Amino acid sequence: MDIDLVDAVRLANTNRQKRKRLLECEQELDRRAAEDNAALRKARQRLYDEALVPFREVYQRLQHVELAELAVVERPTVGDKAGTEPRQPRKITVPPAVRVLAGGALLFAVPLVVGHAAKAVPYHAVRTFASASTGRAIKTLHGAAARNATEAWFGRAGGGGRAAGKGLLDKIEATSASLTREVIAKWQAQALEDSQQKKARDLDRREAETRMRQEEAPALHERSTDMQRVLQDLRSELVRRLPSFTTLVEACDDFARYNSRQRAEVAAAVDLDGLAVTVMNCPITDADERLTEESGRVVADAEARLRVMETES
């Protein structure tokens, strides 16, 4: 029993150190993601305020326009998910019954009683704090259902079923105070070790997820930087074209009277507006927070089209 308890305590210390290390890694990853998101949202906001809104205010004055309707675009807000959002640290909960056992409440109470009273102490503790295999709190059950669930809980703690649990309780009732203390102490150590083993498995999964995030972080940062650069280039190109476009519309707001050069100027501005909306609405990550292939295609397409516009102007 002493060896089991030492192993459980050692595992608890290992889990605590691993959790601390993982938490530090996750916080650093979240900090970098938050910085990228803030920069990306700022780029989207500037494109919207300084280029899209002024262009559309002028465009709406045009009459008899034969071009396609402008794509819908909403004002960016702080809550927009432009890229990768910081993850909330995962909390690993410990069942109430395990907290009671780990704290030693039963260990100190049991040696004071023997017989039926010795059996009653752990029995009622489990009925008060534990949950049935269905996840339902045993204290919400009544009669035979509560008794069966409690015996089954003791059986699971010992690696068996309900019959094993009933046998353990009968043994506690029939033995001396010394043996009762030994049985319950071993049961406590086993319960503590089981809870720490579960924590260890959860932490292993969490460590794998964190390692994957660390491996993907450079690519996510690079994609965010590329997206910011494209948004800035789109803003600059729209702002550059805006004075000429405004002058054109103020001189004549009837698109039907425009010559081919003037119509081409309007079409290019509308095309640039649509491209800006596409880039603004493209997420960097998917529902599983993995880098999207779509964002890579959108960035590459936008850069190619901007280069063509530069050569044509």
C-alpha positions as CSV (number, residue, x, y, z in Angstrom):
1,M,0.0,0.0,0.0
2,D,2.9,2.4,0.8
3,I,4.4,1.8,-2.6
4,D,1.1,2.5,-4.3
5,L,0.6,5.7,-2.3
6,V,4.2,6.9,-3.1
7,D,3.6,6.2,-6.8
8,A,0.4,8.1,-6.7
9,V,2.0,11.1,-5.0
10,R,5.0,11.0,-7.4
11,L,2.6,10.9,-10.4
12,A,0.6,13.8,-8.9
13,N,3.8,15.9,-8.7
14,T,4.7,14.9,-12.3
15,N,1.2,15.9,-13.5
16,R,1.4,19.2,-11.7
17,Q,4.8,20.0,-13.3
18,K,3.6,19.0,-16.7
19,R,0.4,21.0,-16.4
20,K,2.5,24.1,-15.4
21,R,4.8,23.7,-18.4
22,L,1.8,23.2,-20.8
23,L,0.0,26.2,-19.4
24,E,3.1,28.4,-20.0
25,C,3.4,27.1,-23.6
26,E,-0.3,27.6,-24.3
27,Q,-0.2,31.1,-22.9
28,E,2.7,32.0,-25.1
29,L,0.9,30.6,-28.2
30,D,-2.2,32.5,-27.2
31,R,-0.2,35.7,-26.8
32,R,1.2,35.4,-30.3
33,A,-2.2,34.5,-31.8
34,A,-3.7,37.5,-30.1
35,E,-1.1,39.8,-31.6
36,D,-1.6,38.4,-35.1
37,N,-5.4,38.8,-34.7
38,A,-5.1,42.4,-33.5
39,A,-2.9,43.3,-36.4
40,L,-5.2,41.5,-38.9
41,R,-8.3,43.2,-37.5
42,K,-6.6,46.6,-37.7
43,A,-5.7,46.0,-41.4
44,R,-9.3,45.0,-42.1
45,Q,-10.6,48.0,-40.3
46,R,-8.4,50.5,-42.2
47,L,-9.3,48.9,-45.5
48,Y,-13.0,49.3,-44.7
49,D,-12.9,52.8,-43.3
50,E,-10.3,54.4,-45.6
51,A,-11.1,52.7,-48.9
52,L,-14.3,50.7,-49.1
53,V,-16.7,53.1,-47.5
54,P,-15.5,56.2,-49.5
55,F,-15.5,54.3,-52.7
56,R,-19.0,53.0,-52.2
57,E,-20.3,56.4,-51.3
58,V,-19.2,57.7,-54.7
59,Y,-20.3,54.5,-56.6
60,Q,-23.8,54.8,-55.3
61,R,-24.2,58.1,-57.1
62,L,-23.9,56.4,-60.5
63,Q,-27.0,55.9,-62.5
64,H,-27.8,53.3,-65.2
65,V,-24.8,51.3,-64.1
66,E,-24.6,47.9,-65.9
67,L,-22.0,46.3,-63.7
68,A,-22.8,43.6,-61.1
69,E,-24.0,44.6,-57.7
70,L,-21.3,45.2,-55.1
71,A,-20.7,42.3,-52.7
72,V,-22.1,42.8,-49.2
73,V,-19.5,43.8,-46.6
74,E,-20.0,44.5,-43.0
75,R,-18.0,46.8,-40.8
76,P,-15.3,44.8,-38.9
77,T,-15.8,44.6,-35.2
78,V,-13.6,43.6,-32.2
79,G,-15.5,40.2,-32.0
80,D,-14.8,39.2,-35.6
81,K,-12.8,36.0,-35.9
82,A,-10.2,37.2,-38.5
83,G,-7.7,34.4,-37.9
84,T,-6.7,32.3,-35.0
85,E,-8.3,33.0,-31.6
86,P,-6.6,32.3,-28.3
87,R,-7.7,29.0,-26.8
88,Q,-9.1,28.8,-23.3
89,P,-6.9,26.6,-21.1
90,R,-8.4,23.2,-20.6
91,K,-9.5,22.5,-17.0
92,I,-9.0,19.0,-15.7
93,T,-11.6,18.4,-12.9
94,V,-11.3,16.0,-10.1
95,P,-14.4,14.2,-8.9
96,P,-15.6,15.3,-5.5
97,A,-15.2,11.8,-4.1
98,V,-11.5,11.7,-5.1
99,R,-10.9,15.1,-3.5
100,V,-12.4,13.7,-0.3
101,L,-10.2,10.6,-0.5
102,A,-7.1,12.5,-1.4
103,G,-7.6,14.8,1.6
104,G,-7.6,11.9,3.9
105,A,-11.1,12.5,5.4
106,L,-11.9,8.8,5.4
107,L,-8.5,7.6,6.4
108,F,-8.7,9.4,9.7
109,A,-12.4,8.7,10.4
110,V,-12.4,4.9,9.8
111,P,-9.9,3.8,12.5
112,L,-12.3,5.2,15.2
113,V,-15.0,2.8,14.4
114,V,-15.5,-0.9,13.7
115,G,-18.2,-3.3,12.5
116,H,-21.3,-1.8,10.9
117,A,-20.1,1.8,11.8
118,A,-16.9,1.2,9.9
119,K,-18.8,0.1,6.9
120,A,-21.2,3.1,7.2
121,V,-18.5,5.7,7.0
122,P,-17.1,5.0,3.5
123,Y,-20.5,3.8,2.3
124,H,-22.2,7.1,3.1
125,A,-19.2,9.2,1.9
126,V,-19.5,7.6,-1.5
127,R,-23.3,8.0,-1.6
128,T,-22.8,11.7,-0.8
129,F,-19.9,12.6,-3.2
130,A,-19.6,10.0,-5.9
131,S,-21.4,9.5,-9.3
132,A,-22.8,6.4,-10.8
133,S,-21.4,4.9,-14.0
134,T,-24.0,6.9,-15.9
135,G,-22.5,10.1,-14.6
136,R,-25.5,10.8,-12.4
137,A,-24.8,11.8,-8.8
138,I,-25.5,8.9,-6.5
139,K,-27.0,11.2,-3.9
140,T,-29.9,11.9,-6.3
141,L,-30.8,8.2,-6.3
142,H,-33.0,6.4,-3.8
143,G,-33.6,2.9,-2.4
144,A,-32.2,-0.1,-4.3
145,A,-30.9,2.1,-7.1
146,A,-28.7,4.1,-4.7
147,R,-27.5,1.0,-3.0
148,N,-26.6,-0.8,-6.2
149,A,-24.8,2.3,-7.6
150,T,-22.8,2.7,-4.4
151,E,-21.7,-1.0,-4.3
152,A,-20.8,-0.7,-8.0
153,W,-18.7,2.3,-7.3
154,F,-16.7,0.4,-4.7
155,G,-16.4,-2.4,-7.2
156,R,-15.0,-0.1,-9.9
157,A,-12.5,1.3,-7.4
158,G,-11.2,-2.2,-6.8
159,G,-11.2,-3.2,-10.5
160,G,-14.3,-5.3,-10.3
161,G,-18.1,-5.0,-10.5
162,R,-20.9,-4.5,-8.1
163,A,-20.4,-7.9,-6.5
164,A,-16.7,-7.0,-5.7
165,G,-17.9,-3.7,-4.2
166,K,-20.4,-5.5,-2.0
167,G,-17.7,-7.9,-0.9
168,L,-15.4,-5.1,0.0
169,L,-18.0,-3.5,2.2
170,D,-18.8,-6.8,3.9
171,K,-15.2,-7.3,4.6
172,I,-14.9,-3.9,6.1
173,E,-17.8,-4.6,8.4
174,A,-16.5,-8.0,9.5
175,T,-12.9,-7.1,10.2
176,S,-11.1,-5.4,13.1
177,A,-10.4,-1.6,13.2
178,S,-6.8,-2.2,12.2
179,L,-7.7,-4.2,9.1
180,T,-10.5,-1.9,8.3
181,R,-8.0,1.0,8.3
182,E,-5.7,-1.0,6.0
183,V,-8.4,-1.9,3.5
184,I,-9.8,1.7,3.3
185,A,-6.3,3.2,3.1
186,K,-5.4,0.9,0.2
187,W,-8.7,1.8,-1.4
188,Q,-7.9,5.5,-0.9
189,A,-4.5,5.1,-2.4
190,Q,-5.9,3.2,-5.4
191,A,-8.6,5.8,-6.0
192,L,-6.0,8.6,-5.8
193,E,-3.7,6.7,-8.2
194,D,-6.6,6.1,-10.6
195,S,-7.5,9.8,-10.6
196,Q,-3.8,10.8,-11.3
197,Q,-3.6,8.2,-14.1
198,K,-6.6,9.8,-15.7
199,K,-5.0,13.2,-15.3
200,A,-1.8,11.9,-16.9
201,R,-3.7,10.6,-19.9
202,D,-5.6,13.9,-20.3
203,L,-2.3,15.8,-20.0
204,D,-0.7,13.5,-22.6
205,R,-3.5,14.4,-25.0
206,R,-3.2,18.1,-24.2
207,E,0.6,17.9,-24.7
208,A,0.1,16.4,-28.1
209,E,-2.3,19.2,-29.1
210,T,0.1,21.8,-27.8
211,R,2.9,20.3,-29.8
212,M,0.8,20.4,-32.9
213,R,0.0,24.1,-32.2
214,Q,3.7,24.8,-31.8
215,E,4.5,23.1,-35.1
216,E,1.7,25.0,-36.9
217,A,2.3,28.4,-35.3
218,P,5.0,29.6,-37.8
219,A,2.8,28.9,-40.8
220,L,-0.2,30.6,-39.1
221,H,1.9,33.7,-38.4
222,E,3.2,33.8,-41.9
223,R,-0.3,33.5,-43.4
224,S,-1.5,36.3,-41.1
225,T,1.4,38.5,-42.2
226,D,0.7,37.8,-45.9
227,M,-3.0,38.6,-45.3
228,Q,-2.2,41.8,-43.6
229,R,0.1,42.8,-46.5
230,V,-2.5,42.1,-49.1
231,L,-5.2,44.1,-47.1
232,Q,-2.8,47.0,-46.9
233,D,-2.0,46.8,-50.7
234,L,-5.7,46.7,-51.5
235,R,-6.3,49.7,-49.4
236,S,-3.5,51.6,-51.0
237,E,-4.7,50.7,-54.5
238,L,-8.3,51.7,-53.8
239,V,-7.2,55.0,-52.1
240,R,-4.9,55.7,-55.1
241,R,-7.8,55.3,-57.6
242,L,-10.4,57.1,-55.5
243,P,-9.6,60.7,-56.6
244,S,-9.9,60.0,-60.3
245,F,-13.0,57.9,-59.8
246,T,-14.6,60.7,-57.7
247,T,-13.8,63.3,-60.3
248,L,-15.3,61.0,-63.0
249,V,-18.6,60.6,-61.1
250,E,-18.9,64.2,-60.1
251,A,-18.4,65.3,-63.7
252,C,-21.1,62.8,-65.0
253,D,-23.0,60.3,-62.9
254,D,-24.7,58.6,-65.9
255,F,-22.8,55.4,-66.6
256,A,-24.6,55.0,-69.9
257,R,-22.8,58.1,-71.3
258,Y,-19.3,56.8,-70.4
259,N,-16.9,55.9,-73.1
260,S,-14.9,52.7,-73.1
261,R,-12.0,54.1,-71.1
262,Q,-14.3,55.5,-68.4
263,R,-16.3,52.3,-68.2
264,A,-13.0,50.4,-67.8
265,E,-12.0,52.6,-65.0
266,V,-15.3,52.0,-63.1
267,A,-15.1,48.2,-63.8
268,A,-11.5,48.1,-62.4
269,A,-12.6,49.9,-59.2
270,V,-15.6,47.6,-58.8
271,D,-13.4,44.6,-59.4
272,L,-10.9,45.9,-56.8
273,D,-13.8,46.4,-54.3
274,G,-14.9,42.8,-54.8
275,L,-11.4,41.5,-54.3
276,A,-11.1,43.5,-51.1
277,V,-14.3,42.0,-49.8
278,T,-13.2,38.5,-50.6
279,V,-9.9,38.9,-48.8
280,M,-11.6,40.5,-45.8
281,N,-14.1,37.7,-45.4
282,C,-11.6,34.8,-45.8
283,P,-10.7,33.1,-42.5
284,I,-7.2,31.9,-41.9
285,T,-8.3,28.9,-39.8
286,D,-11.2,26.4,-40.1
287,A,-13.5,25.1,-37.4
288,D,-10.7,22.9,-36.1
289,E,-8.4,25.9,-35.9
290,R,-6.2,24.5,-38.7
291,L,-4.7,26.6,-41.4
292,T,-7.1,26.8,-44.4
293,E,-6.0,26.2,-48.0
294,E,-8.5,28.7,-49.1
295,S,-6.7,31.6,-47.4
296,G,-3.5,30.7,-49.2
297,R,-5.3,30.7,-52.6
298,V,-7.0,34.0,-51.8
299,V,-3.8,35.7,-50.9
300,A,-2.0,34.3,-54.0
301,D,-4.9,35.4,-56.3
302,A,-5.1,38.8,-54.8
303,E,-1.3,39.4,-55.1
304,A,-1.5,38.3,-58.8
305,R,-4.4,40.5,-59.6
306,L,-2.8,43.5,-57.9
307,R,0.3,43.0,-60.0
308,V,-1.7,43.0,-63.1
309,M,-3.5,46.2,-62.0
310,E,-0.2,47.9,-61.4
311,T,1.1,47.1,-64.9
312,E,-2.2,48.3,-66.5
313,S,-2.3,51.7,-64.6
